[in-house]
């Protein structure tokens, strides 16, 4: 079997739930809970299907995101312990969210921060996310200042524990621009690496065509005089949208991470050739809210990568598919000379800092085993 790249990493996977509601809930549950007493899910170990798909599609590692209330950081960490060469995990305020969903507690910033810091102290997690903790109470309206103060707490934790932060704020109906918030956070925490989930292109954003991704690219390219540490997940992008980042001289392939939302059940993949976008993933109001099968993200997502092969070299594709992830999260790779390094056309004035691209301690089989 020919894999899509030398080292392929799914940077956004959900394999701990089928989005089946736990207990009885009034009304029609759509798989996307948003308030107290609403939406706890049954924990489900979907690793057998995931490992099968990894073998079929040549995916070397999956980075696991916490899912809806009911799943836990500990469950994710246990999957990493069981399959250390396949998985890494992120953490969030999962126990706090579950207590709130059950009506047993009110959400507080301190409780969420304490849970995340306790998780980070174990060393079992590589990042905070998918969602930065927030008050999910229905009807909650955040001011810019209030949300900024909350986000600062988690950026400080990320800086202190040297982990990444996920940014998914663009999906909330704020009356202010969430990308302005991210720009301000980046100014204050330039040493914290940030991943814009889905590259700003989540469920429902297909209605905006490429406008949503253009906004995310603006933030990823914004500023001069410092190395950018904002990355865009691209796994749910149609092929033509990749060029919004690749053609930007301030972004390029070094800030892209392939991450498809694998296992996120309440959405489907739609093709509409000749339209903008030509294909997309989204939940569907007029279809079953939660599919009874697992949508094949990787077959679709890797096909989008195949469409880029007439425009990019395989070296550049290798960065997007796994090289950038391996460097960012210190993932174990089979060999040390797998990814392009020392190229000014990719990293600009920082090109010397990319040699070596992978830390030697993260190489399973060093190409020069006697070198010290």
N, C-alpha and C positions, 0 to 999 in steps of 0.2 A: 504494500500500500504506500502511495506517495502522500506524505503529509503536506500541509499547506506551507509549512515553514520549518526551520531548524528546531525551534522551541516555541510551542504555542501555548498561550496562557489565556484562559477565560477569566477576565478580571471582575466579573459581576455575575455570580451564580447564586441561586436559591435552591437548596436541595433538602430542606428540612420541613416542608409542608406541602400538602396538596390543596391548600386553601379550602379545606372542608371545615365549616363552622363547628365549634365545640359547644354542645348543648343546644338548647332551643332558643331561637331568636325570632322576634316578631318581624313581619314583613319579609321582603326578599333580600337576602344577603348577597352582596355583589363581589365579595372577596377583597374589598378595600375598606377596612374599618377606619373610622375617623373620630370616634368619641367614646366617652365613658360607657361601659356596659355594652359596647357594640364591637363584635368582631374578633373575639379570641378564636384562634384556629387550633386544630389538632396537630400535634407534632407528628411528622411522618419522615422516616429515614428513606430518602430517595436516592441514596448513594449507589445502590446496585444499578439502576438505570443510568445514572450519571457516569459511573465507571465504564459501563458498556458503551455509552456514546463517546466517551473519551477515547476508547480503543478504536471505535469505528472511524472517528474523524481526526485522529491524530492530535488530540488535545493533551498536552503534558501535565498541566496543573490547572486547578480551579481555585479561585479566591472566593470564599463564601461570605455572603452578606446575611446579617440577621433578617428575619422575615417579619410577618405580622405578629401581634401579641399572642403569646403561647409558646413560641420558640424562645430559646435562651442562648446567651453567650456560651454557657457551659456545654450545651449540645453541640454547638459549632466546634468548640475546642476539642471535644471528644472525637469528632470526625477527623480532625487534624492528627490527633494522637494515634488513631487507628490507621490512617493513611498518610503518613508524614511526607511521602514523596509525591502526593497527589493534591493535597489541600493546604490552604492557609485561611485564616478567619479574621473577620472584622468584628467589632463589638459595638453595642449601643445600649440604651437604657431599657433593656428588655423586661427585666423583672418589675421595674417601675411601671412600664406601659401595661403589663399584664394586670398588675394590681389596680391600675386606673380603669382598665377595660372591665374588670370585675366589679367596679364600684367600691373597692376596698380602700382606696386612697385617692387623694388629689395629687396631680402632678406638681412637683416643685423642681426648680433648677438644681438645688443642692442635692436632692435625692438622685437625680439623673447623673449629675457630675460625680457623686460618690460611687455610684455603681460602675461607671465607666473607669474611673481611676482604679478601683479595686480590680477590675478586669485587666487593665494595662499593667498593673504591678506584677501580675503573674507571668508576663512576657509571652503569653499565648496568642496575642493578637497583633496584627500588622497595621491596623488602622481603625478609625472611628467612622461608623456609618452603617448602612446606606444613608439613613437620615440623621442629621444632627438633631439631638433631642429637642423637643418642643412640646408645648401644651397643645394636645390634640383635641381639646374640648370644642364641641361644635359651637360655632358662633364666636370663637375667640378671634379678636382682631389685634394684630401686632402693629405697633408703631415701629418705624425704622430704628429708633434709639433703643427700644426694648429688645428687639431681636438682635441688634448689634451687640448689646451687652451680654446676651445669652451666648451667642456664637463665640465671643471672645473667650469665654470660659473653656470651651472645647478646643479652640485653637491653642490656648495656653497648655492644655493637657497634651495635645499632639506635639507641641514643641518640646515640652519637658520629657516626654517618653519617646521622642523621635519616631513617631508614627505619622501616617497620612490622615487627611480629613476628606470625607466625601461631602460634596455640595449638591443638594437636591432642592434648594429653596425656590428654584424657578417654577416649580409645579404648584406653589400656593398662590392664592388670589390676594396678594398684597396690593395695596394702593400705591406702593413705591416700588422702585426697580430693584429686584434682588441681585442683579449684577453690579449695581452701584455698591451694594453691601459687600459683595465679594471683593471688589476693587479696594475698598477701604480696609478690609481684613488683610488683604494681601500686602498693602502698604505697611500695616502694623506688624505683620508676621511674615516677612519675606523669606524666612528660612523654613516655613511649613509647606510641604507639598500638598496640593489640593487636587482632587479628582472631581471634575464636573460630570456627574453621573449621566450616562446616555449622551454625553456631549451636548446637553441642553435639549434633547429631543426625546421626550418621554411619551407616555400614553396620551393620545389626543393632540400632540403637537404637529401631526401630519397636516392638520388644517391650516397651519401657518406656513406650509411649504418650507423653504430653506431659511425663513426669517429667524426661527428659533436658534438654529445652529450659527447663523451669522452673529447673533448676540453673544453666544458662548465663545466664538472665535475672537470677537472683539476683546473680551476679557483675557483670553489666553495669550493674545498678542500685545496687550496693552503695556505701555511703559518701556523705558530704555535704561541702560546703565546697570542692569542686574540680570542674572540668569533667571529665566522664568521657571517657576515651579508649579504651574497650573497645567494639568493634563486633561485631555478630552477622551472619554470613552467613546468608541466608534462602532461598537458591534451592532447597534440597531440603526445605523445610517445606511440609506441606499447608496450605491457606489458613487453616483454623481455628486453627492454631498461631501465626500472625502476631499474633493478638490478645493472646497472652501478653505480648508486648513492647509492642504498640501501646497497650494499655490500662494499662500501667504508667506512672505519671506521671514516673518516673525514667529511662525509656528513650524510648519514642515512636519516630517515624520517623527521627529524626536519627542513630540508632546502628545502623541496619539497612543491610546491603549485599546486593544480589541477586547470588548466586554459586552456580552449580548443580553444580559438579564435571563440567562438560562434558568429554566424551572419556574419562572414567574408565570403562574397559571392563568390569571384572568386577562389574557390577551391573545390575539390571533395575528397571523401574518397575511397581509393583503397584497396582491399584485394589481397594478393598474398601468400597464405599458402605455407610454406616450404622454403620461400626465406627470404633474409635479406635486409630490414625489412619484417615482415610478413604482415604488413598493414601500410598505411600512408595516410596523407592528402597532397594534392598539387593542384596547378593550372595545367590545361592540355592544351597544345598547340593545340592538334587536336580535342578537344571537344569544345562545346560552351564556350567562355571565361568567361561569367557570367551566371551561371545556373539560370533558371527561377523559381526554387524552393529553399527553404532553406535547405541545407544539415543538417542532424541530427547528430550534433557533440556529444550531450550528451549520446544518446543511444550507440554510438560507444565508446566514452571515458569511460563511466562507465563499459562497457563490459571489457575494458582493466584492470580496477580496479578489477573486479570480478576474473580475471585470477590470481591476486596476493593473493587471500584469502587462498590458501594452503601454503603460505610462510610467510605472515604477520599476526599479531593479528589484531583484529578490532580496538584496541586502536591505533595502528600505522597507520592504514588506516584512522582513524578519524582525525589524525594530518594532513595527506596529503590532505584529502578532504575538510577540513575547519578549523581545530584547529589552524594550523599555520597562516592562513589568519586572523582568528579572533584575535589572539594575536598581529600580526604585525600591523594591521590597526585599532585596538580597535573597532571591530565590535560588535553590540549588540547580545548577545547569550541568549538563554532561561534560562539556569541554570549555576551555577558556577563550578560544579564538573563533567564536561563532557569530559575532556581531560586528558591524563596521565601527571602527573607532578612529579617533584622530583626524576626522574629516571636517575641515572648516565649512564646507558647503552644507553640512548638517547642523553643527553646533556653533558655528561662528567663532567668536574670539575665545570661547570656552573649549575649543577642540582638544587642547592639550590635557584638560582634566578628564577626558574620556579614555585615556590610555593608562592602565588597562580599563576596559569597559566593565568587566566583571571582576569583583574582588576574588582573589585567589582562594580564600577560605570557603567561597561558595561554589567552587568547581569540584564536581564529583571525581572526574578523571583528568587531572592537569596534563596538558600537552607536554610539559617539561617537568616530569615528576621529581627529578633530582635538584631542580632549581630551588634556591632558598631566598 
